[in-house]
Each structure stands twice: as C-alpha cells, then as structure tokens.
C-alpha cells in the first residue's frame, strides 16, 4: 500500500488551537475579518485547485489532486497522509485541540463529474473563469487574479467549483481564520477527502473498515450539497439514498417501415410510455404497490423545523419556467418522500435524424430516491413487480429470438448499484449544539431533516457507529453541479467559511 505522510508543524497547531488567548471575537467575526484581509490568497489557492482535472476515470489526475490536498492540510499543521483501499486515493488528516469538547470528522470529495468542454459557455471546465454575474444574467469576465475585493454576486465557473472543492477550501480557510484571531478550536478534527464519490463511492466502505479507528469521532460533518433555495446558511441531518433501474421493452427484431407495418407491428416506444405513465398518478404520487411502506416518520422536532421553512414554490416556478409542479405538496415535504424519476429515454431517432419507422426497442433509465427506512433492493423489487403486474415478462439479460417471439410484452430490467438513506436524530446533543451555534451566529438559518440529493451517510453510521451525521452545504442552489457551466457564487463561498468557523469553535451549553 502506498502511503504519504505529512509532518506535523507543532507551532502552527498550537496557534490554530488557541495558543493566542484572545476571546474578543467569535468564529463568525474571525472568518469575516480574515476574508476581508486575505481574500486574494484565498481565491488564488482555490483557483489553483480547480485547475487540476479530477474526473474519476483518470487515476493520475486524482493522485495530483490528492497530493495538493495533502500539502494544503499539512501547511495548516494537520497530520495528513494519503491512503488507498483499492481505488482512488483517500486523503485523511488529524488535528488536535488542547481542550476539545469532542471530535468531528469532516468529509468531502475531490473528484468531479465527467465534462463535455464543447457544452461550456465561454470557458473550459478546468480553466476557471470569474464573472461579475451568472451567465443567464449576462455576466462579464473578470480577469484573474482579481485586483479588487470580490462582490458576493460574482461567480467562479469551473468543474467542481461547487461540487465539491469549494467546501474543502472553505473549511481549511476557516482554520486559518480562527488561528489569525486566536479563537480556539473546541473540537479535535479529523479529515476525510474521497476521490470516488461521483462514481458511487465503491471503496468507501472498505476504507472505513480498514481505517475506522483513525477516524473515530463523535459526529461527522458532510460538506456536500447546496444550501436551501432561500440562500440562507443550511444544516441537514440526513440524505436520501438512491438506486437505479434500466427498463427496455421490445418490438420487432429490427426497425420497421411505419407505412408498411404501422397499425400492425407493436411499437415499443408507445408500450414503454404507457408502462411509465402507470407508475404515477396526476398528482405525482407513485402508484407502485408498497412504494411508501417502511418510511421512518419525522419526529416532532424535525417537523417543527420543516414547518419553519418559507414557501419557495412560486418563486421556483417563475425561475424555472414551470407552469405547474408535478405535485401539490411543498418542495420540502416532497424531499422527505421516496421518488421515482425517469432520468432518460431512448427509442428510434429524433430531430434531423428522425425517420418513418417503428422502433425495435425502447429504453428508460430510472432513478429511485430513497428515504430513511427503505431498503434499495426492496424498492427495486416493488417496481419490478409493478412491471409484471402490467403483463410483462421480466428478464435480466438481453433476450434471444425465442424469448422475444413467445413474449408479447417483454421487459429487460437491469438493476443499478444503490445505497440506503440515513437520517440522524435531530434531538442528539451534538446535533442540537450545532443548530444552536448557527442560530446564535446568523440572522436566520434553514434546518432540513433530509437533503434532497443522495450522499452515502449511512456508511458512517454502519461502519463507524456514528449517530450524529450533519450535512454542511455551502454552495448556491443554482450552481449547475453535474452539468456544463458549473459555478460558485462567491458570497456563498465566503459564507461557507463563516459557517465552518462557527461550527469548529462552537461550545457546549454548560461552557457558554
């Protein structure tokens, strides 16, 4: 096993952990003071990290990222190293606080989604570009390096600018800020940066099993995802799980002339459309038998915070050009339910390539979002049973001629690799402590029982036995993550630095 160790700089650690005794400022003010003075260095470090390609399929680039992250940690006095567990390298680190009131494990990922440079507007995915507004608002390019204090509405365009390099830099700058103001850490910190999250974290469980004792903690802060639509600082205490299914239905052995065979030969595109439409009603509720069975209900405290979240549906509809949502339920209510989404369909040809044929097959790819209490394989079985109940013979492999000839309704279903949801009890003391610290520091915050997206939180509970798993999203909701023109609003980045500084220095109730 390859292993790289960064030496601990003792004098730096002492200053980060409160060697300066000043208590005149708290974490929020420390972060604001530091960014006001050092914004240029902060952006320079961030831009340099974004320039390193990080697509999961390129192992050499992932190692480049890991080595840079190792240096970023070690220069801040973190005892850091690179380890492997069968895939991309993991970067871990440890920082001790002399009067710690607990230990936090900070998780983020440094890999990114694949890119198609031709679909990016006015920039390259790995050549960061700063604009004075979003592309949709006609943002003009601001040359780098910046010579004036950035405006909060400026946006940095690059792959992983939001998902997920911004939180990594933000948490490290928060350490710089606390050190500069002499604000002590109230937690020991453990760092875990993964290089395969966008590939489904195939080696994370094995890594946690091998090195779990070195990552032991009282709570996990997962630095991923966007803040809520309102833009306020956000904490979440769970994330939906996910699994996938690919459904293919069949017609004739090859495409047929629609004039010669129309009204006679079965059309798999029509068949698939009918099958998919049977899975939901007109209010967006999934009609698959048992689809909502097993959900762990929200607690009274979770329901209280959910009810406090302002209604955003009207503004979202206007922003997204939506005339009517799929459901009458509020967005935050929908996020706490499992979902069935058709993420793509393929049959025949369209546009300039369209031709007058009856397709020979039609394929739909589904993602099933899961909430706490629902097993991925059980949810897959429910959908597959629904397909059978609609008269289909279901197979797992590409059917041969005999199978197709004897099956009027035939569907090949391929299961994906998924994982379950997890939700921490918001009533846990450490969860309450984090919420209280945020509420004391910021004018208003949003507290979500569950994030809409999927993050493998369950592994930290399953393997490490940690109950308090807290999501700390910092990026703007309209960041185009996973898509062309991914971007980060700088105001969210600076606010994220403040959030981490507040959480790292939060005190237990009896010590306040």
N, C-alpha and C positions, 0 to 999 in steps of 0.2 A: 504493500500500500504506500502510495506517495504521500508525504506529509511535509508541510512547510510551517515553521513556527516563527512567529514574530516576537522579539524580545520585549519584555515589559519595561516601560520607562517609568521608574518609580516616582521621580519628582513630579512628572506630569500627572500621574494617577492621584497623588496627594492633593494637587491643586484642583483637579476635577472633582474630587470627593469632599472638598470643603476645607482644604488647607488654608484658604482665605476665610476668615471667620465672619466676614460681613454678612449681616442678615437684613440689610436695609432694603433689599429688593427680593422679590419672589421670582418664580420661574418665568412667568409671563413677561414681567418687566425686563428680566435678564435677556430673554430672547429678543425683545424689541430693541433694546439698547445695542445688542451685538449686531443684529442685522443692519441697523442704521449706520454702523461704523464699518462693517466688513462685507457689505453686500457684493462688492466686486469680487473678492476672493471666493465667496460662497458660490456665485454664478460660474466663476472660472473652473472650480472643481467639478461642479455639476455638469457643465458643458463637456469637459474632458471625459467624464464617464459615459455620457451619451454618445460620444463619437466612436465608442468601441462596439462593433456589431455583436449582437447577443442572441442570434437565432439558435434554438436548441439543437438543430441538426449539425451545427458547426462546432465540434468539440474544441478546436483550437481557439476560437473566439471566446468560448465560455471560460477557458483557462485564462485568457487575457483579462477578462472581467474579474475573475476570482483573485488574480494576483494584485490587481489595482485595489480591490476591496480590502485585501489583506493589508496593503500599505495604508489605506485610509483609516483602518481601525488601529493599526499599530502606532501611527503617528499621534494618536489621541490617547496613548497609554493603555490600549486594550491588548490583553494577551490573546493573540489571534493565530489561527492556523487554518490550513486547507486540508480537507479530508475527502476520501472517496468511499462510496458504497455501491459501486457497480455502474455508475452513470456519470453525469456531470459533477464537477467538484462542488462540495459544500464548504462554505466559509463560516467558521464559528469563532467566537470570542468571549472573553470573560473580563469583567471589570468589578472590583470590589469596592464597597462603601464602608468606611470605618464604623459607622453607627447605623447600619442598614436595618430597616424595619421589614425586610422581606427581600425576595429575589424575583426579578422579572426576566422572562425570556422574550426577546424581540425577534420576530420572524418577518422576513420579507424575501422576495425573489428577484434575481437579477437577470433572468432570461426574459425574452420577449417573443411576441407572435411573429410569424413569417411576414415578409414585406413584399409588395409589388411596387417598386420605385416609380413605374410609369403612371400609377394612380395617385401619386402625391402631387400636390399643387405647389409649384414654385420652390420646392425644396427636395432634398434627398433624406430618406429615413435616418441615415447616420451622419448627416451633416446638419447639426442643429441650426435653426433659423429663429430669430426673435422678431415678433411683430407687435405693433402698438395696439392691436385688437385681433379678434378672431378673423379667420378667413371669410366667414359668412358676413362679417361686418366691414369687409374691405381693409383689413389690417395691413399696414405698410411695413416693410422690412426695416429693422433697426440693426445697424452693423454691430457685430461683436468684435472685440469686447465692448461692453457698454461704458459710456463716459459720464452718465448721469444716473441718479437714484431711480431705479425702475419703478414704473407705475404698476399698481396692483392688477390692472386690467391687461397688461402686456402678456403675450403668450409665447411660450417656447415650443417649437414644433420639432419633434424627433420621435423615433420609435423608443418606447419605454420612458418617455418624458414623464408620463403619469403612471404607467403600469409596467414596472414597479420601482424604478430607480429613484424617483422623487422622494418617497418615504425613507429610503436608505440614507440619502444625503441629509434629509431633514433631521433625522434622529441623531446623526453624528454632529451636525452643526448645533443641535440643542445641547450636546455635551460641551462644545466649545463655549457656548453662551453661558452656561452655568459656571464653568470654570472661570471665565472672564469676570463675572460678577461675584464670585465667591459663594455661590449658592450651592450647598451640599446636596449630593445625591441622597435620597432616602431609601434607595434600593440597590442591592447588588444587581448588575446587569449581565445577562447572557445574550449573545447574538447568534442568530442562525440565518444565513443567507443561502437560498436554494437556487440551483440553476436549471431545474426541470419542471417548474410549476406549470408552465404553459403546455407542457407535454403530459400533464396529468399526475405529476409527482410520483413516477413509478418506483423510485428508490427511497422516498422519504421515510416510509415505514421501517424499512430495513436499517436506514441510517439512525433513526431514533432508537431502535432496538440495540444497535451497537454502541451508541454514544450517549444514551439517555442519562446515565449517571452524571455526565459532564454538563448536561443541560437542565438538571433538576431545578425547579422553580416553583414559586407559589402562584404565579399567573403567567399567562402567555399574552403578549400584545402582538396581534397580527396586523402588520402595516400593509394593507391592501384595500383596494376599492375606492370609490368616490364618496365624498360627503353627500348628505341628502340634497334633494333638489333645491331646497331653500338656500343652500350655500353655507349654513351655519356649521361650526365645529360639531363633529358627529362621533358617537361611540356606538358600536353594535356588539351584541353578546352572542351572536350565533350566525351561521351562514347556511344557506340551502345546500344540500348535496345535489348530485347530478348523475344521470346515466343517459345512455343514448340507444336508439333503435334505428335500423335502416330497413325499410319495407320496400320490396319490389314485387309488383304484380305483372302477370304475363298475358300476352295475346298470341298472335301467330308467330311462327318461327323467325319471320323477318318482316320488316315494314311492308304494308300492302297499299296499293293504289286506292285512294279513297273513293274514286269514281266507280271502279270496278267492284270493290268489296265493301263500300260504305253501306250501312243499314243491315249488314250481314255478319261481318267479322267482328269479334269483340274488340273493344277499344280499351286498353289497359289504363290510359290516362283518365278516361271517364270513370272507370272502375275504382281507381285509386282515389279520385276526387270524392266519389260517393262514400268510400270507406272512411276517409279522413273526416268528412263532414258529419259522419255518425258519431264521432268521438266527442263532440262538443255541442251544447245547445245554444240558443240565440243570445243567452246572457253570459256566455263564456265558461259555463260550468262543464267540467269534463263528465262525460256520460259513461265512462268505463266503470264497470261494476267494481266497488271496493276501493276506488281511486283515493278517496279521502279517509279510509279506515286507518286507525293507528296513530293519528296525529296527536302529539302531546300538546294539550291546550296551553294557552298563555296564562301566566299567573296574574293575580290581581295587580301586582306592581308593574308587570310588563304591560298589562292592559292600560294602566294609568298613563304610562309614558307614551304608549301608542296613541291614546286619545288626545294627548297634548300637541301632537304634530299637526301643524297647519295644513289645511287643504290646498293642494297644489294642482289638482287635476285640470282646472280651467286654464291656467297658465301653460301647463304642459301641452294641452290640446292645441292652443294657439301657436306655441313654439314649434310643435312637431307637425302642424297642418293636419291634425286629426279631427274629423267631424264628430266622431262618436267612439268612445272606448269600447273594447270588447265586452266589458263587464260594467255593471253599475256600482260595484264595490270600489272603495277608496284604494289608491295605489298601495298604501302601507298595509292594508288588510290583505290585498292580493298577494303581497310578498310573503305573507305568513301562511300561504296555502301552497300545496304542490301544484305544478303546472305541466301542461303538455303543449309543446311548441313544435310547429312544422318549420324547421330551420332551412329547408331547401327541397326543391323538387326538380325532377329531370325526366323528360319524355319527348322524343322526337326532336324537332328543330323549331326555332322561333326567329323573328326578325327577318333580316335579309336572307337567312338560310332556310326559312320556312318552306315546306313543300307539301303537296297534297297527298299525304299518306296517313294511314292508320298505324300508330306506333306499335312496335313489337313488345315493348315493356314500359313500365313507368316506375320511378323510384322516388321515395320520400325519405328524408332524414329527419328524425325527431330527437329533440332533447327533452328529457323529463327532469324538471327541478323537484327536489325532494325537501321536505321539512322534517324537523325532529320527530322521530318515532316511526319513520317509513323506511323499510329496507329496499335498497336498489333492485335486487333480483326479484323481490315480491312485486314491486311496481311494474317491472318488465313483464312478469307473468300475467299481470292483470290486463295489460294492453294486448298481449299475445292472445289471451283468452277472448278478448273482445273481437279480435280479428277472426278467430274461429267461430264465434257466435254469429258473425256476419256471413257465414257459409264458406269460409276459406279453408283450404288445406294448407297448413303451415309447415314449411321445411326450413332447414338451416343452411343447406348447401345449394349451389346452382343446380336446378332441376334438369334431368335428362329428358330426352324426347318422349319416352313412355310416360313419365310423370306428368309432363305438360299435356300430353294427348288425353290422359284419363282424368284430368282435374279441371273442371270448368272454371273454378275460382281457386287460384293458386297464389300463395304469397311466400316469398322467401324473407325471413326475418333474421337479421344479424344483430346480435347484442353487442353493445359497446362495453367499455370498462368504466364503471362508475364508483361512487363512494357516497356514504350517507351524510345527512346533515348533522349538525351539533348545535346545541344552544345551552350556554351557561346560565345557571340560576342567577338572576339579577340581584337576588337577596344576599348573595355571598358577601362577607365583609370587604374583601378586596375589590369586588365589583362596585359596591357602594362607595368605597373610598375614592375610586377613580371618577365616578359620576360626581361626587361631592366636590372634588378638586376642580373639575371642569366647570361646574355650576358656579363656584366661587370666583373663578378667574375670568370667565367670559360672560358677556351680557346675556346670551342665550345659546343653548346647545340643543342638539337633537339626539335622543337616545332611542335606538332601534333594537327590538328583541332579535331580529334576524335581518341580515343583509340579503338583498335580492340575488346577488351573484353567488357563485359556489367557490368555496375555499375548503381545503381538507382539514378543517378544525378538529374533526373527530379524532384524528391520529394523535394529537397532543393529549387528549383525554384517554384514549385507548392505550397508548404505549407509555406515555409519561405519567399518567394518572393525575393530570392537572384538571381541576374543575373550573377554575376561573380563566376563561379564554375570552379576551376582549379585543374587538376589532377597532383599529385606529385609522380610519380612512382620512386622507387629507386633500385629495385632488378634486378638481372641478368635475361636476357631473357630465358636462358636455366635452369630455376630453378625447373622444374618438378612440378609446382603447380598443385594441384588436383590429383597428381599421386604418385606412390611409389617413394621413394628416393628424396623427395622434399629437396631442398638445397638452400643455400645462399652463394654467393661469397662475402668474407669479404671486398674486395675492393669496391663493390657496397654498402655495409653497411656503411663503413666509408665515402664514397662519399655522401651517403644519409644524414648523419649527417651534412655534409658541406652544402648540399642543403637547409635543414631546417634552419640552422643558417643564411644563406644568406637571405632567404625569411622573417624570423622573424625580421630581422634588416634592411630590405630594406627601403629606404627613398623615399618620394615623390620627383618629379623632382625639384620643387622650393626650396626644403630644402637641396639639394645636394651641 
